[in-house]
Amino acid sequence: MARRCDLTGKQGQYGNTVSNANNKARTKSFANLVWKRYFVPELNRFIRVRVSKRAVRTIDKLGGLLPAARKFNKSISPDLQKMVKTAAR
């Protein structure tokens, strides 16, 4: 499973740790991801998604998972795309 936010598409970054002697060692920093469960009233059920902490704040601000998924339509995961299409009917 990819370490990627289902809503925003945020993922880890690569970089270097540089010592005082200017030795470079590759390192990776991961996105701050959590599993969250949201109730979607249009579907009348709970949806479990893996989102970043920043996405959790955005979902709370926009008033639910569905409005946030519509905002980030280009970067959402295929599972969320199915959910948005199902709720639109």
C-alpha positions in Angstrom: 0.0 0.0 0.0 1.3 3.4 -0.9 1.9 6.0 1.8 -0.3 8.6 0.1 -3.2 10.7 1.2 -6.4 9.5 -0.4 -7.7 13.1 -0.7 -4.9 15.4 -1.4 -2.3 13.0 -2.9 0.3 14.1 -0.5 3.2 11.7 -0.1 6.7 11.5 1.2 9.8 13.4 0.0 13.4 12.4 -0.5 16.3 14.4 0.6 19.9 14.3 2.0 21.2 14.4 5.5 24.4 16.4 5.2 27.1 16.0 7.9 29.7 18.5 9.0 32.2 16.7 6.7 29.8 17.3 3.8 28.9 13.6 3.5 25.5 13.1 2.1 23.1 10.2 3.1 19.7 9.7 1.4 16.7 10.0 3.7 13.0 10.0 3.3 10.4 12.0 5.2 6.8 10.6 5.3 3.5 12.4 5.2 1.6 12.6 8.4 -1.1 10.1 7.6 -4.0 8.8 9.8 -6.9 6.5 9.2 -10.2 8.4 9.7 -13.8 7.3 9.5 -16.3 9.8 8.1 -20.1 9.5 7.9 -21.4 10.4 4.4 -25.1 11.3 4.7 -25.7 11.0 0.9 -24.7 7.4 1.1 -26.0 6.8 4.6 -22.8 5.0 5.7 -19.3 5.4 7.1 -16.3 5.7 4.8 -12.8 4.8 6.1 -10.0 6.8 4.4 -6.3 7.4 5.0 -5.7 11.1 5.0 -3.0 13.5 6.1 -3.6 15.7 9.2 -3.8 18.7 6.9 -6.6 17.0 4.9 -8.5 16.3 8.2 -8.5 20.0 8.9 -9.7 20.8 5.4 -12.5 18.2 5.6 -13.7 19.7 8.9 -13.5 23.2 7.4 -15.5 22.3 4.3 -18.1 20.4 6.2 -17.6 16.8 5.3 -15.8 14.3 3.2 -17.9 14.8 0.0 -17.4 18.6 -0.3 -13.6 18.1 0.2 -13.5 15.3 -2.4 -15.2 17.6 -4.9 -12.6 20.3 -4.1 -9.6 17.9 -4.6 -11.2 16.1 -7.6 -8.0 15.8 -9.6 -5.9 14.2 -6.9 -8.3 11.8 -5.0 -7.9 8.1 -5.0 -10.0 5.8 -7.3 -12.0 4.5 -4.3 -13.0 8.1 -3.4 -13.8 8.8 -7.1 -16.3 5.9 -7.0 -17.8 7.3 -3.8 -18.3 10.7 -5.3 -19.9 9.3 -8.4 -22.3 7.1 -6.3 -23.3 10.0 -4.1 -24.0 12.2 -7.1 -26.7 9.9 -8.3 
